[in-house]
Amino acid sequence: MKKLLVLGMLALAGLALAQPKVFKGTEPGRAGGAYRITSISDPRTWNPFVARETSSTDIIALFLPYLTTYDPYTQAPEGRLAKSWEVRNNGLTVIFKLREGAKWSDGQAIDADDVIFSATVHADQRVNSNSRSSFILDGQPIRWTKVDQFTVRADFPKPYAPALIQGWYIVPEHVFGPAYRAGVQQLQALWNLDTPAAQVVSGGPFKLDSYVKGERVVLVRNPNYWGVDERNNPVAYLERYTFQIVPDLNAQLARFLAGEADTFSAANADQVAQVLERIRANRLRAEIFPNVDVTLGTNFIVFNWNNKDSFKENLFRQVKFRRAMAHLMDKKSMIEVALGGLGQAQWSPISIPNKAFFTDDVAKFEFSPQKAAQLLAELGFRSKNRDGWLVNAQGKVLEFNLVTNQGNNVRERIAQIFRDEARKVGVKVEYRPIDFNELVRQLTSPAADGTRDFDAILIGLTGGIEPAFSRNVWELNGSLHAWNLGTGGKNPAKVEAFEVLIDTLMKRGATTLDQAQRRQIYVQFQKVVAENLPLIYTVAPAYNPARLTRLGGMFPKEQINSINGQAPYIETIFAKE
């Protein structure tokens, strides 16, 4: 049972760690070797203040530090750059002591100025950082102050339940500070993909080495990293970490089957079978763990409430329309066809494996073309034209575009199943897959007038163990309030009553310390979302991780789950060969 989220407990946890950070691996490791994984898309940026997508943040997480996170063995708060902390004032104040001696890859000390500066920029509404919600509670900022060179103080307007596990990125003030003082646009322009790798300063286990568009991102071990193993050997063990850009899930599988990628997560039963066949034929030295868990990530369709077309905007804002679209989700077929039977229907915004907060007791608009047609008739779409498409009294065809990211075969099949069922009742869905980064741009980059370029997008979020970390999705001014996005970190121009309620629940959930009360709040949150469907959830794939046996430091099967993955730390993975 996870008990990590209650600040009242945290006073007991302070002053626990010594310098440097000790990473407890699953077995003794050794230095050297390479680690190779595949990524479906190129990154968009190295700049953490503008990054929105995992294609960027998965890489940034390897070279930028954060204060604290959670222990992968116990889920208790764990220090990273913070070696210890002290909770005061009934949880309203936390004093963080930083690891003296920690350095950036350019040799400069990582100190309180970096932490204070990073917190200031993340909180700046003009910057619109994806992490901004971690710095604002109930509309009031968390005040970060420097106590001395290696001590920072955070004063919260209210107790913040996940205060000690929020992993926001810390940047070098000596690099970003001058740009920030010259203007937000100059800060946002830093560390773009054209920036020479040597200029991207690291404070994490790896540092950027090279990037070739459409091919690979290579990171190498950061010799200045402040981590050690239990024998006091420096980590990370690995010398190189390579992201191979492979924009197709089947092509990613081919890389793994050829022994050219070290880990793989099979998307469906067919991919699981291919891996098993190769292993049993002694043609691949690997292991696979089918259906070991459900993935944390969610897949959903979101409609654009900020559409340039006022007819579509008004239509997408109708809850009857969204419920009709939910009734067209044939989740049984999605699981069978897209996932090969390895998956579950998803109805709730909280990840299924997150047992502390997840509930399945929510409204379910089950697959029913008849109910969909009835709801659409109530919206005025009662007849069909000569081509078989539903029209309203003015002859307006019920149609919209749907896009998802090209190469994600699972999402592509889900989108096709939805399109085909919509067609059967007379809804014209023009589906096409597009580049992932373009997909993210359409979703997150409104024009100056607040409108966005898409009708409907099938996409997903990574999920996690702490609902409060999704405040940037659910609060009104969130940078990923995907269906009804405000501009510049502001509330959308027009909001619905249920959005206000969700906003309130998310704020209450984040600032309530009692675990039972928190669960009640997030259960209500899930019910409100399921009733109103701002995001229409599809299916959650099973977690089917695989890995080459050349890797050491991995979890045994019984410890693998979708929360922690296949290993406790990247720092303690090593190459046996």
N, C-alpha and C positions, 0 to 999 in steps of 0.2 A: 504494500500500500504506500503510495507516494505521500510523503508528508512535507515535501520541500517548500511548499508555496506559502507558508504562513510566517509572516515576519516575526510574530511573537516568539517563534522558536529560534530565530536567528541569532539572538544574543548569545546563545549557547555555543554557536558555531565559530565565533570570532577567534582571531589570533591563533589559528590552527596550523598554518603552513609556514615552512621555513623557506628561505631563498636557496637556490633557485627553485622553480617549479619542478616537482617530481611527478613524472608520468608513470603510472603503474600499468605495465603491459601484461599480456596473458602468458608470456614466456620470455626468457632471456633472448635479446636480439643482438644483431651486429650491424655495424655501419657498412654502407655501400648499397649498390643496386638501384634499380629503377622500378617505378610504379607507373602503369599505363592504364588509363581509363578512356572511355569514349564519351563525347558530348554531342548532342544532336544539333547544336547551333554554335556559331561563333559568339564570343562575348560581345557586349556592346560598349563596355567601358571598364577601366580599372578604378574609376573614381567612386568611392562608396556613397558619396552624397547624391549621386544621380542614378546609381544602379537600382533597378527594379526587378530584374529577372535572374533566375538561377544560373543561366549561362554566364553571367558576370559574377554573381555573389559566390558561387561555388569556388571560383578562383580567388577572389578577393579574400575569402575566409582563410586562405592558406598563407597570406602574406601580411594581413593586418591583425593586430592584437585586440582583445577586448578584456574588460575587467574580470568578469566572472561568467560562469555557465553552470551546468550541473554535472555531477559525477556520473559517468556512464554505468558504474556498478551499483550505485545506491540511489541515484537521482537527487542526492542532497546538493546544496549549493557548493560550488567548487571555485576556488580562485584561479585566475589565469595571470594577468598582469597584476591584479591585486593579490598580495601574499596573505592579507588578513583583513578583517573588517570588524567594526564594533557598532552595534545598534544602540541608539540612545532615544530618549524622548518618546518612549512607547512606539517606536518604529518610524517616527517622523524624520529621524536623522540617522544617516549611516556614514561612518568615518572609514574610508578605505586607505590602507597602507599599501603603497606600491612596492614592487621588487626593486630595490636599489641595485644598480649594476646592470639592469636591462638596457639594451642598446638597439637602436635602429641599425639597419644594414650599412648605413653610411658612417656608423661609428658614434653618432650623437646619442646622448642619454634619452631614454623614454621616461618622462617625468610628469609631474602634475600639470605643467603648462600644456602638454599634449592632450591630457584628459579633459581639462577645462575647455580648451579651445574646441576639441571635437564635440563635446556636449553642447557648446554654444552654437556651433554651426548646425548640428543635427536639429536643434530646437528652432532655428531661424525659419520663420514661415516663408521667407522669400526663397530660401534654398529648396524647400519642399522635399526634404530627405525622406526616404521611405521609413526611416526609424523615428521620425518626429514624434509619433504618438507615445514613444517611450519617455519623452521629456516633458509632456504636458498631461496634467491630471485635472479633470473637471475644468478645463480651460485655464488652469493656473500652471505656470512653469515650475519645474523642479529647479531649485537653485543650487548650482555647483560652485564651490569656492575652494581656493587653494589654501591649505593650512601651512604647508611647507613644501619643499621641492618634491617630496615623495609621499605626501599625504593630501587627499582631497576629501571634501565634505559635501554630501548631498543632503539637502533639506527638502522634504516632500510636503506638498500642501495637505496630503492625506497619506496614511500608510499605504504603501504600494506592494501588493501581495508578491509579485514576482521580481521584486527589486534586485535580488541577488542572483538571478539566473538570466538576466537580459544581456544578450551578447551584441551590443552595438560596437561598431568599428571605431578604433582610435587611430588617428592619422598623425603624421609628424607636423607639429605646428610650424617648424622652421621651413617647411615646404609649402604648406597650404595657407599659412598666416598672411604672407604678403599679398597673395592673390585675393584672399577674402577681404582684406582691408582696401584693396583696389576696386572691389565690386563683386557682387554675387556671380555675375556672368563669367568673370575671369576665374573664379573658384570652380565653377561648373565645367569650365573648359579644360581644367587640369586633368592629367592622367587619362587622356583619351587613347584610342587604340594606335594613334600615330606617335605617341610619346615613346622615345627610346626606352627599352627595358631597364637600362642602367639608371634611368632617372626615377623609376618607380621604387621608392624606398620601402623596405620591408621591416616589420617588427614581429613577424610570425615565423613558423618553422621553415618556410621556403621563401624564395625571392624569384621574381620574374626574370627569365633568361631570354626568351624569344617568343615571337608570335608570328605565324604565317597564316594569313587569312585563308579560311577554308581548309586548312590542313591541321595545324596543331598549335597548342600553347605549351611551352616548356618552362617549368620552374626548377630551380636547383636549391639544394639545402642552404639555409641561411646560417653562416658560421657564427653570427652574433646572437643566435637564438638563445633564450634563457631557460631552456628546458633540459632536464636530465632524466635518466631512468633510475631505477631503485639501486643500481650499483654506482650511481653518480657518473655514468657515461653520458656524454651529450646526445641529445636527440634533436631533430629527427634522424633516424637511422638512414633513411633513403637518401641517395644522392640526387636523384632526379624524379620529377613528377610530371607526367605528360598527359595533357588532354588531347586526344585525337578527335578532330572535328569530323563526325560521321553522321550526315543528316538523314539517316534512315535507320529505324530500329532493326530491320532485317540485316542491313549491312553491318550494324554494330554486333549483331549475333555472329555474323560471319567472321568478324575480327576475333571475337572470343574463341570461336571454334578453331580458328587457325593458331591460337596461342599468342595472338598479337595484342590482346587486352587482358588485364589481370583479373578484373571483376566484371560481372554482368548481372543485370536483374531481368530475368525472363519475363516478358510482358504477358505471355499467355501459355496455354498448355502445349501448343505446337512448338514453341521455342524450348520449353522444358524438355519435351520429347527429343528434340534434336541434340540438346546437350547430353541427355542421358545416353542416347545412342552412341554418341562419339566417345563418351567415357567408357561404356561397356565394351566397345570395340578396341579399347586400349589405344585410341588415336588422340586422346586428350587427357592430360594429367590434371584433373580438375575435380571439384565437388559441386553438387547443386543441392539445394534444400527447398524442394517444391512446397508451396503453400504453407510456409513456416509461420506466416502472419498475414495480416492485411496491410496494404501500404498505407502510410500516413497521408499521402497526397489525395486530393479530391479532384474530380473532373466535373465540370458543369457548363451549361450554356448560359450566357449572360446577354441580355438585350440592352441596346443603347438608348437610354432615356434622354440623352443629349443629342438626339439625331437632328441633322439639318432639315430633314423632311418632317414637317410638323404632323402630318398624318401618321407616320410611323412612330414619332415620339409619343403622341397621344395613345396610340394603340399599345405600345410597349409598356406604358404606364398603367394599363388596365390589368388588375389582378385576374380578372376572368380570362383575359388573353393568355397570361402566363400559366394559369392552371390548365387551360386548354392545351398549351404546348407540353406541359408536364404529363397530361394524359396521353400524349403521343410518344412518350418515352417507353419503348418496349425493352425494359431492362433485362428481361429474361433472354431475349435474343441478343442483346448487347453482351451479356455474360457468356452465352454459348458461342456466338460468332466471333466477337472481338477478343474474348479472354479464354476461349476454349473451356469454359466451365469453371475456371479458377478466379472467382471474384464474388463480390456481394453487391446487391443493390444499395445505393446510398441515398438517404433522405435528409440527413442532418449536416449542418456545416462543420461540426466537430468530427475529427478523424475517428474512425471506428476503433482503432487500438487504444485510444485515449480513454481508458475505462473510468478514470476519475471524474470525467465530465460528460462523456458521450451518453446520449439516450436515443433509443429507437422508438420511444413513445411520442411520436410526432405525427402530424397529418401526412397522409400518403395519398397522393393523387395517382393512383395506379393506372397502368396502361389500359385505356378505354377509348378507342376512336369515337364511339358513340357519345360519350360524355364530352369529348373535345368538340365534336360537331355541335352539340347542344349549346355549349358555352359560346362558341363562335356565332351561332345563330342569335343568341341573346345580345351579342355585340353588333348585330346587323348584317352578318354574313349568312344569308339564308338561301341564296340560290347560286348556281354555277353558270359561267358563260359557256360559249360553244367549245372552248378548249378544256372545259372541265374544272376551271379554277373558281373558287368561291369569290363572290363579289358582293358589295353592299348595294344599297338602294341607288347610289350614284354610279354604279358600275365599276367601282374601284376594286381592283383585284387584290386579294389578300396574299401578299408576297413579300419576301425579304431575302437578303443575302446571309449566308452562314459561312464562316471561315474557321479553320483550325490550322495548327502548324504542320506543314508539309513534312513527311517522313515519320511522324508519329502514327504508326499504323493502327494502333489501338484507337486513338481519337478519330482517325480518318474513318474507320469502320463504324464507330459510334455515330459519327455525323451522317454517314450514308444511311444507316438504319433509321435515324430520325427523319432525314429527308424523305426517305421512301414511305414512311408511315404518314408523314404530313401530306405527301402527294395523294395518298389514297383518300383522304378526306377533302381534298381540294385546296390545300395550302401550298402555294408555289415557293419552294425553298431553292434558291440558287446556291449550291454548295461548291466551294473550291478550297483546296489547301494552299496556304501561302507560307513564306519564310517566317520563322519564329520571331525574329527581331522586328519584322514589319508588323506582325500580329501584336506584339507588346506596344509598339509605337501607336498603333491605332487605338489600343485600349487605354493607354495612359497619357496621351499627349493631345489634350484638347486645343482647338484653335483659340484665337484671341476672344472670339465671341462665345466660347464655352462648348461649341459643338464638336463632335468627333466623327470619324470617317466611316464607321462600320454600322451594320444593323445588328448582327448577332455573332458571337464568338464562342467556340468551344475551347476551353482552356482549363487549367488546373492551378491549384495552390499546393505548396509543399506540406502544409499541416505541421503539427507539433504537439508537445505535451502541455502547452500553456495557452489557454484561449485568449488571454490578455495580449499576447503577441500578435493577434490578428486584428487589433484595434484599427490599424491603418486600412483595413478592409471595411469594417463595420461602423466606425464612427463617421459622422457626417462630413467632417473635413479630412477624412483619410485619403492618403495618396493612392490607395487602391480601392476606393469606394466605387467599384468598377461599373455598376449599372447607372449611377447618377453622380458623375464626377464633378466636383467643384474645380475651380482654377486657382492655382497658386496657394494650395493648402487651405482654401476657404470652403465654406459650406456651399453645396449646389444652390443654384438660383431658386429652384422649386423642389420642395421635399414633401414626402408623404408622412402621415402620422406614424405608420409602423416604423419608418426609418428613425424617427425621433425616439421611439420606444427602444429600438435596438441600440441606438447611441447611448441612451440612459443605462440600459442593462450592461453594456460593455464597460461603461465608466464605473458602475457599481461593482461589477465583477472584479475589476482591477484593484479596487480600493477596499474590498472586504477581505478580512483576514481569516474569518472562521471558514474552515474547509466545507462544512456541511451547507452553510449559507451560500458559499460560492457555487457549489454544485446546483443548488436550487435556482440561482440566478442564471446560470448557463443552460439549465434545462429549459427555463422559460425562454431564453434567447433562441434556443433551437426550435421551440414550438412556434415562435413568432416568424422566424425565417421560413420554416416549412409551410406555414399558412400563406405567406405572402410571396414567396418564391422570387426574391430579387436575383438569386442564382438558382438555376434549376439543375439539381444534382443528377448525375447519371449512375455510374457504377464505380466501385472501388476494386482495383485489381488485387489479386493475391500477391504477397511478397514472396518471390521465388529467387533468392540470391544464389549466385554461383561465383566460384573463384578458382584460379589456378592453384595447384598444391605447392607451387614455388614460393607462395607467400607465407610468412610467419607473423605471429602476433595477432592472429585472428581469433574471434570468439569460436568456441565449440558450438555445435548445433543448438544445444539447450539454452544458450545465452543469446542467440541471434534473435533480434526482433526489429520491427520497422522503425522503432524509436532510435535505437543506437546503431543499427546496421550490423555489419559483419565484424567490426573491430572497435575497441574502446576509444582508441586515439589514432590519428594518422601518424603521430610522432613515434609510435612503437610498432608500427608495421615494418617488416623487414623482408629482404629477399634471401631465401635459403640457398638459392643457386646463383 
